[in-house]
Amino acid sequence: MKIAIIGDRSTPRSDHKMATIVVERTKILEGKDIPRCCALLMDIIYVLNLNYQKELKCTFLVFQKLFLELDGLKVS
């Protein structure tokens, strides 16, 4: 699972960066803004009942508990 950030090469600090969600080498969603892609990735993980990757498990758990306020009081 990855979120690929794609910016405009003509402007190094482009404010209009787009993101793409990639799951198992397949583009799932393309051309959305970064915050929306992060939320949609959590939706995809939930709907497809995917396990968090071992390397990113803590990152996804923090994202889930703090930003999405899911199971915030449950200790993991």
C-alpha positions as CSV (number, residue, x, y, z in Angstrom):
1,M,0.0,0.0,0.0
2,K,1.4,3.4,-1.0
3,I,0.3,6.9,-1.6
4,A,2.4,8.4,-4.4
5,I,2.6,12.2,-4.4
6,I,2.9,13.7,-7.9
7,G,3.9,17.3,-8.3
8,D,4.4,19.6,-11.3
9,R,8.1,19.4,-12.4
10,S,8.2,22.9,-13.7
11,T,7.6,24.3,-10.2
12,P,9.5,22.5,-7.5
13,R,7.2,23.6,-4.7
14,S,3.9,23.2,-6.4
15,D,0.8,23.7,-4.1
16,H,-1.3,21.6,-6.5
17,K,0.2,18.2,-5.8
18,M,-1.9,15.2,-6.7
19,A,-1.8,11.8,-5.0
20,T,-2.4,8.2,-6.3
21,I,-3.2,5.2,-4.2
22,V,-1.4,2.0,-5.1
23,V,-2.3,-1.4,-3.6
24,E,-0.3,-4.4,-4.6
25,R,1.2,-2.7,-7.7
26,T,-2.2,-1.6,-8.9
27,K,-3.4,2.0,-9.1
28,I,-6.7,2.1,-7.2
29,L,-7.3,5.9,-7.2
30,E,-5.6,8.6,-9.1
31,G,-5.6,12.4,-9.2
32,K,-7.0,13.4,-5.8
33,D,-5.6,15.8,-3.3
34,I,-3.3,14.4,-0.6
35,P,-5.7,14.6,2.5
36,R,-8.5,13.0,0.6
37,C,-6.2,10.2,-0.6
38,C,-5.2,9.5,3.0
39,A,-8.8,9.2,4.1
40,L,-9.7,7.1,1.1
41,L,-6.8,4.8,1.7
42,M,-8.1,4.1,5.2
43,D,-11.6,3.5,3.6
44,I,-10.1,1.0,1.1
45,I,-8.2,-0.8,3.9
46,Y,-11.4,-1.1,5.9
47,V,-13.7,-2.1,3.1
48,L,-11.3,-4.7,1.7
49,N,-10.5,-5.9,5.2
50,L,-6.7,-5.6,4.5
51,N,-4.1,-6.0,7.2
52,Y,-1.8,-3.0,7.9
53,Q,1.7,-3.6,6.5
54,K,4.2,-4.5,9.3
55,E,6.4,-1.5,8.5
56,L,3.5,1.0,8.6
57,K,1.3,-0.5,11.2
58,C,2.0,2.1,13.9
59,T,1.6,4.9,11.4
60,F,-1.8,3.6,10.3
61,L,-2.9,3.1,13.9
62,V,-2.0,6.7,14.8
63,F,-3.7,8.0,11.7
64,Q,-6.8,6.0,12.5
65,K,-7.0,7.0,16.2
66,L,-5.9,10.6,16.0
67,F,-7.1,11.9,12.7
68,L,-10.1,9.7,12.0
69,E,-11.1,9.4,15.7
70,L,-11.8,5.6,15.3
71,D,-11.2,3.5,18.5
72,G,-9.5,6.5,20.1
73,L,-10.0,5.2,23.6
74,K,-9.1,1.6,22.8
75,V,-5.4,0.8,23.6
76,S,-3.5,-1.2,21.0
